[in-house]
Amino acid sequence: MSKEPQEKEKKQGVGVKEKDSFIRINHTWCKGCGICIAFCEKKVYETDAYGQPLIANLEKCNRCMKCVERCPEFAIEVDRLNRNKDKSASTEIEKEKED
């Protein structure tokens, strides 16, 4: 048994909980094609032990919607309504860097 899948499972367990995220993946519909991972320029997703996308870097997501638009199974949903609320912490950090 490889250690790599166990590490991915561990990361999935400690990573972003989808109920706390503005990205939701329907793992029942997802067939693990990897298109969302390939088109994500910000590297938000990684592959889990089952070959399905895992939200690994939520803070990097700029909500470009490429993953949603390209998913052939319509398994990804990105909530764009609360954009400012979710990005407020990173915006403050960027302002501090400018000063």
C-alpha positions as CSV (number, residue, x, y, z in Angstrom):
1,M,0.0,0.0,0.0
2,S,1.4,3.4,-1.0
3,K,1.9,6.2,1.5
4,E,0.8,8.8,-1.0
5,P,-3.0,8.1,-1.0
6,Q,-2.9,8.0,2.8
7,E,-1.3,11.5,2.8
8,K,-4.0,12.8,0.4
9,E,-6.7,11.3,2.6
10,K,-5.2,13.0,5.6
11,K,-5.0,16.3,3.8
12,Q,-8.6,16.0,2.7
13,G,-9.7,15.4,6.3
14,V,-7.8,18.4,7.6
15,G,-8.4,20.7,4.6
16,V,-11.2,23.0,3.8
17,K,-14.6,21.6,4.7
18,E,-17.0,22.2,1.8
19,K,-19.7,23.5,4.1
20,D,-17.4,26.3,5.1
21,S,-16.3,27.0,1.5
22,F,-17.8,28.9,-1.4
23,I,-16.8,26.0,-3.6
24,R,-18.8,22.9,-3.6
25,I,-18.0,19.6,-5.4
26,N,-20.7,17.0,-5.9
27,H,-18.5,13.9,-5.6
28,T,-21.4,11.7,-6.7
29,W,-21.5,13.4,-10.1
30,C,-17.7,13.8,-10.4
31,K,-16.1,11.2,-12.6
32,G,-12.6,12.3,-11.7
33,C,-11.6,13.5,-15.2
34,G,-9.3,16.2,-13.8
35,I,-10.4,19.0,-16.2
36,C,-11.1,21.3,-13.3
37,I,-7.6,20.7,-11.9
38,A,-6.0,21.2,-15.3
39,F,-7.7,24.5,-16.1
40,C,-7.3,26.1,-12.6
41,E,-4.5,28.6,-13.0
42,K,-4.4,29.3,-9.3
43,K,-3.9,25.6,-8.3
44,V,-6.9,25.6,-6.0
45,Y,-7.5,21.8,-6.5
46,E,-5.4,18.7,-5.9
47,T,-6.4,15.1,-6.6
48,D,-7.6,13.0,-3.7
49,A,-6.9,9.3,-3.2
50,Y,-9.8,8.4,-5.4
51,G,-8.8,10.7,-8.3
52,Q,-11.4,13.3,-7.6
53,P,-10.7,17.0,-7.0
54,L,-9.9,18.2,-3.5
55,I,-10.1,21.9,-2.4
56,A,-6.5,22.4,-1.3
57,N,-5.9,26.1,-1.7
58,L,-9.2,27.9,-1.3
59,E,-7.5,31.2,-0.4
60,K,-6.0,31.3,-3.9
61,C,-9.4,31.0,-5.7
62,N,-10.3,34.2,-7.6
63,R,-13.7,32.7,-8.7
64,C,-12.9,32.9,-12.4
65,M,-15.4,30.0,-12.9
66,K,-13.2,28.0,-15.3
67,C,-13.7,24.9,-13.3
68,V,-17.5,25.3,-13.3
69,E,-17.7,26.1,-17.0
70,R,-15.5,23.2,-18.1
71,C,-16.8,20.4,-15.8
72,P,-18.6,18.0,-18.1
73,E,-20.7,16.6,-15.2
74,F,-21.7,20.0,-13.7
75,A,-20.3,18.7,-10.4
76,I,-18.7,22.0,-9.3
77,E,-20.5,25.0,-7.9
78,V,-18.9,28.3,-6.9
79,D,-20.8,30.8,-4.9
80,R,-20.0,34.3,-6.2
81,L,-22.5,36.2,-4.1
82,N,-20.4,36.8,-1.0
83,R,-17.2,37.5,-2.8
84,N,-16.2,40.6,-0.7
85,K,-16.9,38.9,2.6
86,D,-14.8,35.8,1.7
87,K,-11.9,37.9,0.3
88,S,-11.8,40.6,3.0
89,A,-8.9,39.1,4.9
90,S,-6.7,38.7,1.8
91,T,-7.6,42.2,0.7
92,E,-6.4,43.6,4.0
93,I,-3.1,41.7,3.7
94,E,-2.6,43.1,0.2
95,K,-3.2,46.7,1.5
96,E,-0.5,46.1,4.2
97,K,2.0,45.0,1.6
98,E,1.4,48.2,-0.4
99,D,2.2,50.4,2.6
